[in-house]
Amino acid sequence: MAQGSGVLIIAEHADGKLAQVTLEVVTAARSLVDAMGGTVTAGVIGAAMDGVAQALAGVAGVDEVVVVEDNRLGRFSGPAWTSAVIGIIEQVGPAAVLAPGTTSGRDYLPRVAARLKTGHAGDAVEVSCVEGKVVATRPMLGSRVQVAVAFEGDGVATVTMRPGSSARAETTGESAQVRTLNVTITDDDLTVVAEPPEGVASGAQALDGAERIVAGGRGLGEQDKFSLIEELASELNAAVAATRPLADAGWRPHSDQIGQTGAQVSPKLYIAVGISGAVQHLVGIQNADYIVAINRDPDAPIFKIASFGIIGDLFEVVPALIQELQAVKS
Ligand SMILES: Cc1cc2nc3c(=O)[nH]c(=O)nc-3n(C[C@H](O)[C@H](O)[C@H](O)COP(=O)(O)OP(=O)(O)OC[C@H]3O[C@@H](n4cnc5c(N)ncnc54)[C@H](O)[C@@H]3O)c2cc1C
């Protein structure tokens, strides 16, 4: 494929609403375009995408919105999204494609790169332009090392951006142009379709853009005690989350898991309850503005990055906090 120009971003959405993480990718795309020229095109893929497309058209930094709509795309399918993104790339001709590094972004974008036989960088925290080439910066070894991945050749550079790595683009009063694209999605593309988990609200959705998060870890001791986390979260109007052992044990859905193999979040406030602070967990919360840790072990690693630490038994501290919050409200 000949060298393109500008940047295409692929929007993430759920329940007909634009996911906040998309706004971060717009910011990254805008800075890349400012450095290497061209425009920012935002691609929307799904069914009944009017609301999402209009919301995206009003985001600062988006020059054009292109929509691929098909009733069969109502639920996420990695292979179908792959074909849709390739169809968009063929018609838009970008130099780079950026997508959120979410579960779905990490599914379809490497497939796109493989099918186009082009380069891919996953989990980038920054994209820049050096001597006309796209360079993605990605952390490795639990964020101890930053690696610059330079894209060579004429192929389109494909990059998934780590959630929380850029500020969110703001909404303006203006509206970019929206146009519909036709791409070919075959029935073979739809053999694998993601089903939403039954009986639980999607954690990923609740965590996306959450300003406050209360997370529980193995210090809770047993599944029933997670209700303490839910109670504190409810007082703070916060989303709930968990460490990997809780997700692995089936105490919480995987979509609630924060960390290297879970969601990466950027709330204003993150309250870690009974969480030791393993590096694989910390990479998911390093963009939080304030971290409050409640742990009975004064040497727990979580205290090294916490803005405020409470050394104590969570079964005493959390009920006391809940009581205080209720007292303040009344
Ligand atoms: C490849 C790989 C990927 C991984 N990905 C992730 C990931 O994405 N997310 C993730 O979270 N983990 C991940 N892990 C696991 C990670 O290494 C840790 O094992 C995990 O984060 C620990 O979870 P925890 O803090 O809940 O449990 P623990 O490490 O067991 O910590 C429990 C804490 O609770 C405290 N505590 C106990 N009782 C009380 C009490 N009554 N009051 C107050 N404090 C108390 C203890 O002092 C302790 O600090 C990954 C591991 C690997 C190898």
The ligand as an SDF file (V2000), in Angstrom:
LIG
                    3D

 53 58  0  0  0  0  0  0  0  0999 V2000
    1.5850  -11.8910   33.8000 C   0  0  0  0  0  0  0  0  0  0  0  0
    0.8070  -11.3990   34.9730 C   0  0  0  0  0  0  0  0  0  0  0  0
   -0.1940  -10.4900   34.7690 C   0  0  0  0  0  0  0  0  0  0  0  0
   -0.9260  -10.0140   35.8610 C   0  0  0  0  0  0  0  0  0  0  0  0
   -1.9180   -9.0900   35.6420 N   0  0  0  0  0  0  0  0  0  0  0  0
   -2.5490   -8.5560   36.7040 C   0  0  0  0  0  0  0  0  0  0  0  0
   -3.5430   -7.5550   36.5300 C   0  0  0  0  0  0  0  0  0  0  0  0
   -3.8750   -7.1530   35.4170 O   0  0  0  0  0  0  0  0  0  0  0  0
   -4.1410   -7.0540   37.6210 N   0  0  0  0  0  0  0  0  0  0  0  0
   -3.8220   -7.4510   38.9040 C   0  0  0  0  0  0  0  0  0  0  0  0
   -4.4180   -6.9190   39.8770 O   0  0  0  0  0  0  0  0  0  0  0  0
   -2.9130   -8.4120   39.0910 N   0  0  0  0  0  0  0  0  0  0  0  0
   -2.2800   -8.9860   38.0400 C   0  0  0  0  0  0  0  0  0  0  0  0
   -1.3680   -9.9700   38.2510 N   0  0  0  0  0  0  0  0  0  0  0  0
   -1.2400  -10.5180   39.6070 C   0  0  0  0  0  0  0  0  0  0  0  0
   -0.3420   -9.6720   40.5070 C   0  0  0  0  0  0  0  0  0  0  0  0
    1.0150  -10.0810   40.3510 O   0  0  0  0  0  0  0  0  0  0  0  0
   -0.7170   -9.8340   42.0100 C   0  0  0  0  0  0  0  0  0  0  0  0
   -0.6720  -11.2030   42.3420 O   0  0  0  0  0  0  0  0  0  0  0  0
   -2.1080   -9.3000   42.3510 C   0  0  0  0  0  0  0  0  0  0  0  0
   -2.2670   -7.9850   41.8660 O   0  0  0  0  0  0  0  0  0  0  0  0
   -2.2880   -9.3040   43.8580 C   0  0  0  0  0  0  0  0  0  0  0  0
   -3.6110   -9.0090   44.1560 O   0  0  0  0  0  0  0  0  0  0  0  0
   -4.0200   -8.4650   45.5790 P   0  0  0  0  0  0  0  0  0  0  0  0
   -3.3150   -7.1940   45.8580 O   0  0  0  0  0  0  0  0  0  0  0  0
   -5.5160   -8.4750   45.6260 O   0  0  0  0  0  0  0  0  0  0  0  0
   -3.5450   -9.6380   46.5730 O   0  0  0  0  0  0  0  0  0  0  0  0
   -2.3290   -9.7440   47.5440 P   0  0  0  0  0  0  0  0  0  0  0  0
   -1.0460   -9.4620   46.8750 O   0  0  0  0  0  0  0  0  0  0  0  0
   -2.4740  -11.0510   48.2450 O   0  0  0  0  0  0  0  0  0  0  0  0
   -2.5440   -8.5570   48.6060 O   0  0  0  0  0  0  0  0  0  0  0  0
   -3.5350   -8.5400   49.5780 C   0  0  0  0  0  0  0  0  0  0  0  0
   -3.2430   -7.3550   50.4830 C   0  0  0  0  0  0  0  0  0  0  0  0
   -4.2940   -7.2340   51.4300 O   0  0  0  0  0  0  0  0  0  0  0  0
   -3.7370   -6.8300   52.6730 C   0  0  0  0  0  0  0  0  0  0  0  0
   -4.6790   -7.2550   53.7090 N   0  0  0  0  0  0  0  0  0  0  0  0
   -4.9910   -8.5210   54.0930 C   0  0  0  0  0  0  0  0  0  0  0  0
   -5.9540   -8.4970   55.0370 N   0  0  0  0  0  0  0  0  0  0  0  0
   -6.2250   -7.1800   55.2780 C   0  0  0  0  0  0  0  0  0  0  0  0
   -7.1100   -6.5010   56.1430 C   0  0  0  0  0  0  0  0  0  0  0  0
   -7.9360   -7.1800   56.9660 N   0  0  0  0  0  0  0  0  0  0  0  0
   -7.1190   -5.1650   56.1270 N   0  0  0  0  0  0  0  0  0  0  0  0
   -6.2950   -4.4520   55.3230 C   0  0  0  0  0  0  0  0  0  0  0  0
   -5.4350   -5.0490   54.4610 N   0  0  0  0  0  0  0  0  0  0  0  0
   -5.4100   -6.3860   54.4410 C   0  0  0  0  0  0  0  0  0  0  0  0
   -2.4030   -7.5380   52.7530 C   0  0  0  0  0  0  0  0  0  0  0  0
   -1.5260   -6.8430   53.6300 O   0  0  0  0  0  0  0  0  0  0  0  0
   -1.9380   -7.4980   51.2860 C   0  0  0  0  0  0  0  0  0  0  0  0
   -1.1040   -6.3740   51.0680 O   0  0  0  0  0  0  0  0  0  0  0  0
   -0.6290  -10.4700   37.1870 C   0  0  0  0  0  0  0  0  0  0  0  0
    0.3980  -11.3760   37.3640 C   0  0  0  0  0  0  0  0  0  0  0  0
    1.1090  -11.8420   36.2890 C   0  0  0  0  0  0  0  0  0  0  0  0
    2.2190  -12.8150   36.5270 C   0  0  0  0  0  0  0  0  0  0  0  0
  1  2  1  0
  2  3  1  0
  2 52  2  0
  3  4  2  0
  4  5  1  0
  4 50  1  0
  5  6  2  0
  6  7  1  0
  6 13  1  0
  7  8  2  0
  7  9  1  0
  9 10  1  0
 10 11  2  0
 10 12  1  0
 12 13  2  0
 13 14  1  0
 14 15  1  0
 14 50  1  0
 15 16  1  0
 16 17  1  0
 16 18  1  0
 18 19  1  0
 18 20  1  0
 20 21  1  0
 20 22  1  0
 22 23  1  0
 23 24  1  0
 24 25  2  0
 24 26  1  0
 24 27  1  0
 27 28  1  0
 28 29  2  0
 28 30  1  0
 28 31  1  0
 31 32  1  0
 32 33  1  0
 33 34  1  0
 33 48  1  0
 34 35  1  0
 35 36  1  0
 35 46  1  0
 36 37  1  0
 36 45  1  0
 37 38  2  0
 38 39  1  0
 39 40  1  0
 39 45  2  0
 40 41  1  0
 40 42  2  0
 42 43  1  0
 43 44  2  0
 44 45  1  0
 46 47  1  0
 46 48  1  0
 48 49  1  0
 50 51  2  0
 51 52  1  0
 52 53  1  0
M  END
$$$$
